[in-house]
Amino acid sequence: MINFSDQAYLDQDFTPDLGQLQKGLSHLSLTGSTALYDTVVIAADKMERSATRPRKVLIVISDGDDNSSKLTLQDAVHRVQDMQGPIIYSIGLLFGGDKSRRARHDLQTLSNETGGIAFFPGSLKDIDSVAAEVARDIRNQYAIAYHSTRPSTDGYHTVRVEAHSQGHGKLTVYTRSGYLAKRSSSP
C-alpha cells in the first residue's frame, strides 16, 4: 500500500494480513501535491522486485490530477510497459472541477495501456461496488502469450486481440496495446 502526495510512502508492504492492510489504509493523506505518474512507476518497480506471484495488478485510487511528478504520463506508461509491469486498474475520484477531463484521460491511459480498466464512480458511496467489480474482473482474467513470427525490430509494436464465443459474438478483451521489443546483443 503506497500513499502519495508529492512523494510516495510505503504504508504497508506485501502481506496476507487484512488487519495490516486496514491499518495501512488508515494512513491515507488527502492533502498536498500529487505525484501520480512517479508513484505508479515506483509501485510497479516495487512489484517487479518483490512480488512473489506472476500476475501483478496495481489499483490506483486518485483524483488523477498529477501536478508534481518528474515523469510525464507517457514516460510512466512506457516504463511500466518496458518492465512488463502490472495491469493498472484506476478508480478515479472525479467529483467535478475543471481538471476532471484531463484527469479522466490520464487515468484511462494508465489503465488502457497496461491492460486494465478505469472506473469513475459517481460518489464515494459507489466505491464499494466498483472495488467488487475490480475484484471480479481480476479473478476472471486469462493469460495468453504472443510470439511474433516476423524478425523483431527495436521499438513499440502494436498487437490487437479479439475473442469470439459461439452464441455470444465478439467478447470484450482488455489487454496491453502492444509490446516494446529490444534486440538482444549476441556475442
Helices and strands as residue ranges (DSSP letters): E 2-4, E 8-10, H 18-25, H 36-50, E 57-62, H 73-82, E 87-92, H 100-112, E 118-119, G 124-126, H 127-139, E 155-158, E 163-165, E 169-171, E 178-181
